[in-house]
Amino acid sequence: MNNPSPHRLPKPHLTMILAHRAMLRDLDRVSRTAADLAERPGDGRVPHLTRYAGRICELIAHHHEGEDEILWPALHERGADAEALELLQTEHAELEARQARLVRAVAGLRGGADSARELEKAARATHELLGTHTADEERELVGRLAPHLDAALWKNFERGMVRSAPKWTLSFMPPWLASVAEPEERAGVPARPVARLMRGSLRRRHRAAFGDQPPGTERW
């Protein structure tokens, strides 16, 4: 099944797709930076990488909690496809163990080669499974689950996510999502004036944490 045009997706659905893309990009960068640090222990990026990777871990956890507590229960109540929901919930459960390992690896990064290699492995493992999960989720949301999704449910999910989000995300999320959005996807970026205002700050965070890595999927 071909995915619908971004112009036809509800804004919260498009925001979700952008969040998936940004998470995967940053996990890849964390893994590659950690591999580099393992070869050059004591690099000045360590505290910046620790701080940035910790925030990505927090964003991933919040994203999945919102789905588990708001979206999946609502779809279940509406009689959505049970097999599709079970697939996505099972993948969330499998991701918890990898995310827990990643959180420990981030907290344990001290600048030595061993802790950097552990972070590389943990970030790569999380990236691998999260890539599978996000692809499955995006397919099911426009496939078997689509008949039970409407604007009201998406809006309720969006409100719940905003209410429960850590305060620091108010200035972080808009430029973070904008950095991976194609021009036709910009409707999915919340608070676009904030995205423009804070994009320089996000770029500085990226340089401090990742150094001079290629930009990957950035769409500035």
ZAZAPA-632315 format. One record per atom (N, C-alpha, C): residue number from 1; atom name; x, y, z. Coordinates in nm, 2 decimals, decimal comma. Example, Ala and Ser with C-alpha at 12.3 -4.5 7.8 and 13.67 -1.06 7.14 Angstrom:
i	at	c1	c2	c3
1	N	1,32	-0,57	0,78
1	CA	1,23	-0,45	0,78
1	C	1,32	-0,33	0,78
2	N	1,28	-0,22	0,71
2	CA	1,37	-0,11	0,71
2	C	1,29	0,00	0,79
***
This chain:
i	at	c1	c2	c3
1	N	0,08	-0,12	0,00
1	CA	0,00	0,00	0,00
1	C	0,09	0,12	0,00
2	N	0,06	0,22	-0,09
2	CA	0,13	0,34	-0,09
2	C	0,08	0,44	0,02
3	N	0,17	0,51	0,08
3	CA	0,13	0,60	0,19
3	C	0,06	0,72	0,13
4	N	-0,04	0,77	0,20
4	CA	-0,11	0,89	0,15
4	C	-0,01	1,01	0,15
5	N	-0,05	1,10	0,06
5	CA	0,03	1,23	0,05
5	C	0,03	1,30	0,19
6	N	0,14	1,36	0,23
6	CA	0,14	1,44	0,35
6	C	0,03	1,54	0,36
7	N	-0,01	1,59	0,25
7	CA	-0,12	1,69	0,25
7	C	-0,25	1,63	0,30
8	N	-0,27	1,50	0,29
8	CA	-0,39	1,43	0,33
8	C	-0,39	1,38	0,47
9	N	-0,27	1,38	0,53
9	CA	-0,26	1,32	0,67
9	C	-0,30	1,43	0,77
10	N	-0,37	1,39	0,88
10	CA	-0,40	1,48	0,99
10	C	-0,27	1,53	1,05
11	N	-0,26	1,65	1,10
11	CA	-0,14	1,71	1,14
11	C	-0,07	1,62	1,25
12	N	-0,14	1,57	1,35
12	CA	-0,07	1,49	1,45
12	C	-0,01	1,36	1,39
13	N	-0,07	1,31	1,29
13	CA	-0,02	1,19	1,22
13	C	0,11	1,22	1,15
14	N	0,11	1,34	1,09
14	CA	0,24	1,38	1,02
14	C	0,35	1,41	1,12
15	N	0,31	1,48	1,23
15	CA	0,40	1,50	1,34
15	C	0,47	1,37	1,39
16	N	0,39	1,27	1,40
16	CA	0,44	1,14	1,44
16	C	0,54	1,08	1,35
17	N	0,51	1,10	1,22
17	CA	0,61	1,05	1,12
17	C	0,74	1,12	1,13
18	N	0,73	1,25	1,14
18	CA	0,85	1,33	1,16
18	C	0,93	1,29	1,28
19	N	0,86	1,27	1,39
19	CA	0,93	1,23	1,52
19	C	1,00	1,09	1,50
20	N	0,94	1,00	1,43
20	CA	1,00	0,87	1,40
20	C	1,13	0,90	1,32
21	N	1,13	0,98	1,22
21	CA	1,24	1,01	1,14
21	C	1,36	1,07	1,22
22	N	1,32	1,17	1,30
22	CA	1,42	1,24	1,38
22	C	1,48	1,14	1,49
23	N	1,40	1,06	1,55
23	CA	1,46	0,96	1,64
23	C	1,56	0,87	1,58
24	N	1,52	0,82	1,46
24	CA	1,61	0,72	1,39
24	C	1,74	0,79	1,35
25	N	1,73	0,91	1,30
25	CA	1,85	0,99	1,26
25	C	1,94	1,01	1,38
26	N	1,89	1,05	1,49
26	CA	1,97	1,08	1,61
26	C	2,03	0,95	1,67
27	N	1,95	0,84	1,67
27	CA	2,01	0,72	1,72
27	C	2,13	0,68	1,64
28	N	2,12	0,69	1,51
28	CA	2,23	0,66	1,42
28	C	2,35	0,75	1,45
29	N	2,33	0,88	1,47
29	CA	2,43	0,97	1,50
29	C	2,50	0,94	1,63
30	N	2,42	0,90	1,73
30	CA	2,47	0,86	1,86
30	C	2,56	0,74	1,85
31	N	2,52	0,64	1,77
31	CA	2,60	0,52	1,75
31	C	2,73	0,55	1,68
32	N	2,72	0,63	1,58
32	CA	2,85	0,66	1,50
32	C	2,94	0,75	1,58
33	N	2,89	0,84	1,66
33	CA	2,97	0,92	1,74
33	C	3,04	0,84	1,85
34	N	2,96	0,75	1,91
34	CA	3,02	0,67	2,02
34	C	3,13	0,58	1,96
35	N	3,11	0,53	1,84
35	CA	3,22	0,45	1,77
35	C	3,34	0,53	1,76
36	N	3,33	0,66	1,72
36	CA	3,44	0,74	1,70
36	C	3,51	0,77	1,84
37	N	3,43	0,79	1,94
37	CA	3,48	0,82	2,07
37	C	3,56	0,70	2,13
38	N	3,52	0,58	2,09
38	CA	3,59	0,46	2,13
38	C	3,73	0,46	2,08
39	N	3,75	0,52	1,97
39	CA	3,89	0,53	1,91
39	C	3,96	0,65	1,96
40	N	3,89	0,75	2,01
40	CA	3,96	0,87	2,06
40	C	3,90	0,90	2,20
41	N	3,93	0,82	2,30
41	CA	3,88	0,85	2,44
41	C	3,92	0,98	2,49
42	N	3,83	1,04	2,57
42	CA	3,86	1,17	2,63
42	C	3,82	1,29	2,55
43	N	3,75	1,26	2,44
43	CA	3,70	1,37	2,35
43	C	3,61	1,46	2,42
44	N	3,61	1,59	2,39
44	CA	3,53	1,69	2,46
44	C	3,38	1,68	2,43
45	N	3,35	1,59	2,33
45	CA	3,21	1,58	2,30
45	C	3,13	1,50	2,40
46	N	3,20	1,43	2,49
46	CA	3,13	1,33	2,58
46	C	3,02	1,39	2,66
47	N	3,04	1,50	2,73
47	CA	2,93	1,56	2,81
47	C	2,81	1,61	2,73
48	N	2,84	1,66	2,61
48	CA	2,74	1,71	2,52
48	C	2,66	1,59	2,46
49	N	2,73	1,48	2,42
49	CA	2,67	1,36	2,37
49	C	2,58	1,30	2,48
50	N	2,63	1,29	2,60
50	CA	2,55	1,24	2,71
50	C	2,42	1,31	2,73
51	N	2,43	1,44	2,73
51	CA	2,31	1,53	2,75
51	C	2,21	1,51	2,64
52	N	2,26	1,51	2,51
52	CA	2,17	1,51	2,40
52	C	2,11	1,37	2,39
53	N	2,19	1,26	2,40
53	CA	2,14	1,13	2,39
53	C	2,04	1,10	2,50
54	N	2,06	1,16	2,62
54	CA	1,96	1,14	2,73
54	C	1,83	1,20	2,69
55	N	1,83	1,31	2,62
55	CA	1,70	1,37	2,58
55	C	1,63	1,29	2,47
56	N	1,71	1,23	2,38
56	CA	1,65	1,15	2,28
56	C	1,58	1,02	2,35
57	N	1,65	0,97	2,45
57	CA	1,59	0,86	2,52
57	C	1,46	0,90	2,58
58	N	1,46	1,02	2,64
58	CA	1,34	1,07	2,71
58	C	1,23	1,09	2,61
59	N	1,26	1,14	2,49
59	CA	1,16	1,16	2,39
59	C	1,10	1,03	2,33
60	N	1,18	0,93	2,31
60	CA	1,13	0,80	2,27
60	C	1,04	0,74	2,37
61	N	1,08	0,74	2,50
61	CA	1,00	0,69	2,60
61	C	0,86	0,76	2,61
62	N	0,86	0,89	2,60
62	CA	0,74	0,97	2,61
62	C	0,65	0,94	2,49
63	N	0,71	0,93	2,37
63	CA	0,63	0,90	2,25
63	C	0,56	0,76	2,27
64	N	0,63	0,66	2,31
64	CA	0,57	0,53	2,33
64	C	0,47	0,53	2,44
65	N	0,49	0,60	2,55
65	CA	0,39	0,60	2,66
65	C	0,26	0,66	2,61
66	N	0,27	0,77	2,53
66	CA	0,15	0,83	2,47
66	C	0,07	0,74	2,39
67	N	0,14	0,66	2,31
67	CA	0,07	0,56	2,22
67	C	0,00	0,45	2,31
68	N	0,08	0,40	2,41
68	CA	0,03	0,30	2,50
68	C	-0,09	0,34	2,58
69	N	-0,09	0,47	2,62
69	CA	-0,19	0,51	2,72
69	C	-0,31	0,58	2,65
70	N	-0,29	0,63	2,53
70	CA	-0,40	0,71	2,46
70	C	-0,44	0,64	2,33
71	N	-0,35	0,62	2,24
71	CA	-0,39	0,58	2,11
71	C	-0,43	0,44	2,10
72	N	-0,35	0,34	2,15
72	CA	-0,39	0,20	2,14
72	C	-0,51	0,17	2,21
73	N	-0,53	0,22	2,34
73	CA	-0,66	0,19	2,41
73	C	-0,78	0,24	2,34
74	N	-0,77	0,36	2,28
74	CA	-0,88	0,42	2,21
74	C	-0,92	0,34	2,08
75	N	-0,81	0,29	2,01
75	CA	-0,84	0,21	1,89
75	C	-0,90	0,07	1,93
76	N	-0,85	0,02	2,04
76	CA	-0,91	-0,11	2,09
76	C	-1,06	-0,09	2,12
77	N	-1,09	0,02	2,19
77	CA	-1,23	0,04	2,22
77	C	-1,32	0,06	2,10
78	N	-1,26	0,11	1,99
78	CA	-1,33	0,13	1,86
78	C	-1,34	0,00	1,78
79	N	-1,28	-0,11	1,83
79	CA	-1,29	-0,23	1,76
79	C	-1,19	-0,24	1,64
80	N	-1,07	-0,17	1,66
80	CA	-0,97	-0,18	1,55
80	C	-0,91	-0,32	1,55
81	N	-0,84	-0,35	1,44
81	CA	-0,78	-0,48	1,41
81	C	-0,69	-0,52	1,53
82	N	-0,73	-0,63	1,59
82	CA	-0,66	-0,68	1,71
82	C	-0,52	-0,72	1,68
83	N	-0,50	-0,79	1,56
83	CA	-0,37	-0,84	1,52
83	C	-0,27	-0,72	1,50
84	N	-0,32	-0,61	1,44
84	CA	-0,23	-0,50	1,42
84	C	-0,19	-0,43	1,55
85	N	-0,29	-0,42	1,64
85	CA	-0,26	-0,36	1,77
85	C	-0,16	-0,45	1,85
86	N	-0,18	-0,58	1,84
86	CA	-0,09	-0,67	1,92
86	C	0,05	-0,66	1,87
87	N	0,06	-0,65	1,73
87	CA	0,20	-0,63	1,68
87	C	0,27	-0,51	1,73
88	N	0,20	-0,40	1,73
88	CA	0,26	-0,27	1,77
88	C	0,29	-0,27	1,92
89	N	0,20	-0,33	2,00
89	CA	0,22	-0,34	2,15
89	C	0,33	-0,43	2,18
90	N	0,34	-0,54	2,11
90	CA	0,45	-0,64	2,13
90	C	0,59	-0,57	2,10
91	N	0,59	-0,50	1,99
91	CA	0,72	-0,43	1,96
91	C	0,76	-0,33	2,06
92	N	0,66	-0,26	2,12
92	CA	0,69	-0,16	2,23
92	C	0,75	-0,24	2,34
93	N	0,69	-0,35	2,38
93	CA	0,75	-0,43	2,49
93	C	0,89	-0,47	2,46
94	N	0,92	-0,52	2,34
94	CA	1,05	-0,56	2,30
94	C	1,15	-0,44	2,31
95	N	1,10	-0,32	2,27
95	CA	1,18	-0,20	2,27
95	C	1,22	-0,16	2,41
96	N	1,14	-0,19	2,51
96	CA	1,17	-0,14	2,64
96	C	1,30	-0,19	2,69
97	N	1,33	-0,32	2,66
97	CA	1,46	-0,38	2,71
97	C	1,58	-0,31	2,64
98	N	1,57	-0,28	2,51
98	CA	1,67	-0,22	2,44
98	C	1,69	-0,07	2,48
99	N	1,58	-0,01	2,51
99	CA	1,58	0,13	2,56
99	C	1,65	0,14	2,70
100	N	1,61	0,04	2,78
100	CA	1,67	0,04	2,92
100	C	1,82	0,02	2,91
101	N	1,87	-0,06	2,82
101	CA	2,01	-0,08	2,80
101	C	2,08	0,05	2,75
102	N	2,01	0,12	2,66
102	CA	2,06	0,25	2,60
102	C	2,07	0,35	2,71
103	N	1,96	0,36	2,79
103	CA	1,97	0,46	2,90
103	C	2,08	0,44	2,99
104	N	2,11	0,31	3,03
104	CA	2,22	0,28	3,11
104	C	2,36	0,31	3,04
105	N	2,36	0,29	2,91
105	CA	2,49	0,32	2,84
105	C	2,51	0,47	2,83
106	N	2,41	0,54	2,81
106	CA	2,42	0,69	2,81
106	C	2,47	0,74	2,95
107	N	2,41	0,69	3,05
107	CA	2,45	0,73	3,19
107	C	2,59	0,69	3,22
108	N	2,63	0,58	3,16
108	CA	2,77	0,52	3,19
108	C	2,88	0,58	3,11
109	N	2,85	0,67	3,01
109	CA	2,95	0,72	2,92
109	C	3,04	0,81	3,00
110	N	3,17	0,78	3,01
110	CA	3,26	0,85	3,09
110	C	3,38	0,90	3,01
111	N	3,39	0,86	2,88
111	CA	3,51	0,90	2,80
111	C	3,60	0,79	2,77
112	N	3,59	0,68	2,84
112	CA	3,67	0,56	2,81
112	C	3,62	0,48	2,69
113	N	3,71	0,40	2,63
113	CA	3,67	0,32	2,52
113	C	3,56	0,22	2,54
114	N	3,57	0,16	2,66
114	CA	3,47	0,05	2,69
114	C	3,33	0,11	2,70
115	N	3,31	0,22	2,77
115	CA	3,18	0,28	2,78
115	C	3,13	0,34	2,65
116	N	3,22	0,39	2,56
116	CA	3,18	0,43	2,43
116	C	3,13	0,32	2,34
117	N	3,20	0,21	2,35
117	CA	3,16	0,09	2,27
117	C	3,03	0,04	2,31
118	N	3,00	0,04	2,44
118	CA	2,87	-0,01	2,49
118	C	2,76	0,09	2,44
119	N	2,79	0,22	2,44
119	CA	2,69	0,31	2,39
119	C	2,66	0,29	2,24
120	N	2,77	0,26	2,17
120	CA	2,76	0,24	2,02
120	C	2,67	0,12	2,00
121	N	2,69	0,01	2,07
121	CA	2,61	-0,11	2,05
121	C	2,47	-0,09	2,10
122	N	2,45	-0,02	2,21
122	CA	2,31	0,00	2,26
122	C	2,23	0,08	2,16
123	N	2,29	0,19	2,11
123	CA	2,22	0,28	2,02
123	C	2,19	0,21	1,89
124	N	2,29	0,13	1,84
124	CA	2,26	0,06	1,72
124	C	2,15	-0,04	1,73
125	N	2,15	-0,12	1,85
125	CA	2,04	-0,21	1,87
125	C	1,91	-0,15	1,88
126	N	1,90	-0,04	1,95
126	CA	1,77	0,03	1,96
126	C	1,73	0,09	1,82
127	N	1,82	0,14	1,75
127	CA	1,79	0,19	1,61
127	C	1,74	0,08	1,52
128	N	1,80	-0,03	1,53
128	CA	1,75	-0,14	1,44
128	C	1,61	-0,18	1,47
129	N	1,57	-0,20	1,60
129	CA	1,44	-0,24	1,63
129	C	1,34	-0,13	1,61
130	N	1,38	-0,01	1,65
130	CA	1,29	0,11	1,63
130	C	1,26	0,13	1,48
131	N	1,36	0,11	1,40
131	CA	1,33	0,12	1,25
131	C	1,23	0,02	1,21
132	N	1,24	-0,10	1,25
132	CA	1,13	-0,20	1,22
132	C	1,00	-0,16	1,27
133	N	1,00	-0,12	1,40
133	CA	0,87	-0,08	1,46
133	C	0,80	0,04	1,39
134	N	0,88	0,15	1,37
134	CA	0,82	0,26	1,31
134	C	0,77	0,23	1,17
135	N	0,84	0,15	1,09
135	CA	0,79	0,11	0,96
135	C	0,65	0,03	0,97
136	N	0,65	-0,06	1,07
136	CA	0,52	-0,13	1,09
136	C	0,41	-0,04	1,13
137	N	0,44	0,05	1,23
137	CA	0,34	0,14	1,28
137	C	0,29	0,23	1,17
138	N	0,38	0,29	1,09
138	CA	0,33	0,38	0,98
138	C	0,25	0,30	0,88
139	N	0,28	0,18	0,85
139	CA	0,20	0,10	0,76
139	C	0,06	0,06	0,82
140	N	0,06	0,02	0,94
140	CA	-0,07	-0,01	1,00
140	C	-0,16	0,11	1,02
141	N	-0,11	0,22	1,05
141	CA	-0,19	0,34	1,07
141	C	-0,26	0,39	0,94
142	N	-0,21	0,36	0,83
142	CA	-0,28	0,39	0,70
142	C	-0,34	0,26	0,64
143	N	-0,33	0,15	0,71
143	CA	-0,38	0,02	0,66
143	C	-0,49	-0,03	0,75
144	N	-0,46	-0,13	0,83
144	CA	-0,56	-0,20	0,90
144	C	-0,63	-0,12	1,01
145	N	-0,55	-0,02	1,07
145	CA	-0,61	0,07	1,17
145	C	-0,68	0,19	1,12
146	N	-0,66	0,22	0,99
146	CA	-0,71	0,35	0,94
146	C	-0,86	0,36	0,95
147	N	-0,94	0,26	0,93
147	CA	-1,09	0,28	0,94
147	C	-1,13	0,33	1,08
148	N	-1,05	0,31	1,18
148	CA	-1,09	0,35	1,32
148	C	-1,03	0,48	1,36
149	N	-0,95	0,55	1,28
149	CA	-0,89	0,67	1,31
149	C	-0,96	0,79	1,25
150	N	-0,98	0,89	1,32
150	CA	-1,05	1,01	1,27
150	C	-0,98	1,14	1,33
151	N	-1,02	1,25	1,29
151	CA	-0,96	1,38	1,34
151	C	-0,97	1,39	1,49
152	N	-1,09	1,35	1,54
152	CA	-1,11	1,37	1,69
152	C	-1,01	1,28	1,77
153	N	-0,98	1,16	1,72
153	CA	-0,89	1,08	1,80
153	C	-0,75	1,13	1,78
154	N	-0,71	1,17	1,66
154	CA	-0,58	1,23	1,65
154	C	-0,56	1,36	1,73
155	N	-0,66	1,44	1,74
155	CA	-0,66	1,56	1,82
155	C	-0,64	1,53	1,97
156	N	-0,71	1,43	2,01
156	CA	-0,70	1,39	2,15
156	C	-0,56	1,33	2,19
157	N	-0,51	1,26	2,09
157	CA	-0,37	1,21	2,11
157	C	-0,27	1,32	2,12
158	N	-0,29	1,42	2,03
158	CA	-0,20	1,54	2,03
158	C	-0,21	1,61	2,16
159	N	-0,33	1,64	2,21
159	CA	-0,34	1,71	2,33
159	C	-0,28	1,64	2,45
160	N	-0,30	1,51	2,45
160	CA	-0,24	1,43	2,56
160	C	-0,09	1,43	2,56
161	N	-0,03	1,42	2,44
161	CA	0,11	1,43	2,42
161	C	0,17	1,56	2,47
162	N	0,10	1,67	2,43
162	CA	0,15	1,80	2,47
162	C	0,14	1,82	2,62
163	N	0,03	1,78	2,68
163	CA	0,01	1,80	2,83
163	C	0,12	1,72	2,91
164	N	0,15	1,60	2,86
164	CA	0,25	1,52	2,94
164	C	0,39	1,54	2,90
165	N	0,42	1,62	2,80
165	CA	0,56	1,64	2,76
165	C	0,64	1,72	2,86
166	N	0,77	1,68	2,88
166	CA	0,86	1,76	2,96
166	C	0,86	1,91	2,91
167	N	0,88	2,00	3,00
167	CA	0,88	2,14	2,96
167	C	0,99	2,18	2,86
168	N	1,10	2,12	2,87
168	CA	1,21	2,15	2,78
168	C	1,18	2,12	2,63
169	N	1,08	2,03	2,61
169	CA	1,05	2,00	2,47
169	C	0,98	2,11	2,40
170	N	0,93	2,21	2,47
170	CA	0,86	2,32	2,40
170	C	0,95	2,40	2,31
171	N	1,07	2,41	2,34
171	CA	1,17	2,48	2,25
171	C	1,25	2,38	2,17
172	N	1,25	2,26	2,21
172	CA	1,34	2,16	2,14
172	C	1,26	2,09	2,02
173	N	1,14	2,05	2,05
173	CA	1,06	1,97	1,95
173	C	1,04	2,05	1,81
174	N	1,00	2,18	1,81
174	CA	0,97	2,24	1,68
174	C	1,09	2,24	1,59
175	N	1,21	2,28	1,63
175	CA	1,33	2,28	1,54
175	C	1,37	2,14	1,51
176	N	1,36	2,05	1,61
176	CA	1,40	1,91	1,59
176	C	1,32	1,84	1,48
177	N	1,18	1,86	1,48
177	CA	1,10	1,81	1,38
177	C	1,12	1,88	1,24
178	N	1,14	2,01	1,25
178	CA	1,16	2,09	1,13
178	C	1,29	2,04	1,05
179	N	1,38	1,99	1,13
179	CA	1,51	1,96	1,07
179	C	1,50	1,83	0,98
180	N	1,39	1,76	0,99
180	CA	1,38	1,64	0,91
180	C	1,26	1,65	0,82
181	N	1,19	1,76	0,82
181	CA	1,07	1,78	0,74
181	C	1,10	1,82	0,59
182	N	1,04	1,75	0,50
182	CA	1,04	1,80	0,36
182	C	0,94	1,92	0,35
183	N	0,96	2,00	0,25
183	CA	0,87	2,12	0,24
183	C	0,72	2,09	0,24
184	N	0,68	1,98	0,18
184	CA	0,54	1,94	0,18
184	C	0,50	1,88	0,32
185	N	0,59	1,86	0,41
185	CA	0,56	1,80	0,54
185	C	0,56	1,91	0,65
186	N	0,58	2,03	0,62
186	CA	0,60	2,14	0,73
186	C	0,47	2,16	0,81
187	N	0,36	2,12	0,76
187	CA	0,24	2,13	0,84
187	C	0,24	2,05	0,97
188	N	0,33	1,95	0,97
188	CA	0,34	1,86	1,08
188	C	0,44	1,92	1,19
189	N	0,50	2,03	1,16
189	CA	0,59	2,09	1,26
189	C	0,51	2,19	1,35
190	N	0,50	2,16	1,48
190	CA	0,43	2,25	1,57
190	C	0,51	2,38	1,59
191	N	0,44	2,49	1,62
191	CA	0,50	2,62	1,66
191	C	0,61	2,65	1,56
192	N	0,58	2,67	1,44
192	CA	0,69	2,69	1,34
192	C	0,77	2,82	1,36
193	N	0,71	2,93	1,42
193	CA	0,80	3,04	1,46
193	C	0,90	3,00	1,56
194	N	0,87	2,91	1,65
194	CA	0,97	2,86	1,75
194	C	1,07	2,78	1,68
195	N	1,03	2,70	1,58
195	CA	1,12	2,62	1,50
195	C	1,23	2,71	1,43
196	N	1,18	2,82	1,38
196	CA	1,28	2,91	1,31
196	C	1,37	2,98	1,41
197	N	1,31	3,02	1,52
197	CA	1,39	3,09	1,63
197	C	1,49	3,00	1,69
198	N	1,46	2,87	1,71
198	CA	1,55	2,79	1,79
198	C	1,64	2,69	1,70
199	N	1,63	2,71	1,57
199	CA	1,71	2,61	1,49
199	C	1,86	2,63	1,50
200	N	1,90	2,75	1,53
200	CA	2,04	2,78	1,55
200	C	2,09	2,71	1,68
201	N	2,01	2,71	1,78
201	CA	2,04	2,64	1,91
201	C	2,05	2,49	1,89
202	N	1,96	2,44	1,81
202	CA	1,97	2,29	1,78
202	C	2,09	2,26	1,70
203	N	2,12	2,34	1,60
203	CA	2,25	2,31	1,53
203	C	2,37	2,31	1,62
204	N	2,37	2,40	1,71
204	CA	2,49	2,41	1,80
204	C	2,49	2,28	1,89
205	N	2,38	2,24	1,94
205	CA	2,37	2,11	2,01
205	C	2,42	2,00	1,93
206	N	2,38	1,99	1,80
206	CA	2,43	1,88	1,72
206	C	2,58	1,89	1,70
207	N	2,63	2,01	1,67
207	CA	2,78	2,02	1,66
207	C	2,85	1,98	1,78
208	N	2,80	2,02	1,90
208	CA	2,87	1,99	2,02
208	C	2,87	1,84	2,05
209	N	2,75	1,77	2,02
209	CA	2,74	1,63	2,05
209	C	2,80	1,54	1,95
210	N	2,79	1,58	1,82
210	CA	2,82	1,49	1,71
210	C	2,95	1,53	1,63
211	N	2,99	1,66	1,66
211	CA	3,11	1,70	1,58
211	C	3,07	1,74	1,44
212	N	3,15	1,70	1,35
212	CA	3,13	1,74	1,21
212	C	3,08	1,62	1,12
213	N	2,99	1,54	1,18
213	CA	2,93	1,44	1,10
213	C	2,85	1,49	0,99
214	N	2,83	1,42	0,88
214	CA	2,74	1,46	0,77
214	C	2,60	1,48	0,83
215	N	2,53	1,57	0,77
215	CA	2,40	1,61	0,83
215	C	2,29	1,50	0,81
216	N	2,31	1,40	0,73
216	CA	2,21	1,29	0,72
216	C	2,08	1,34	0,66
217	N	1,97	1,33	0,74
217	CA	1,84	1,37	0,68
217	C	1,80	1,51	0,72
218	N	1,89	1,60	0,76
218	CA	1,85	1,73	0,79
218	C	1,79	1,80	0,67
219	N	1,68	1,88	0,69
219	CA	1,62	1,94	0,58
219	C	1,61	2,10	0,60
220	N	1,71	2,15	0,67
220	CA	1,70	2,30	0,70
220	C	1,67	2,38	0,58
***
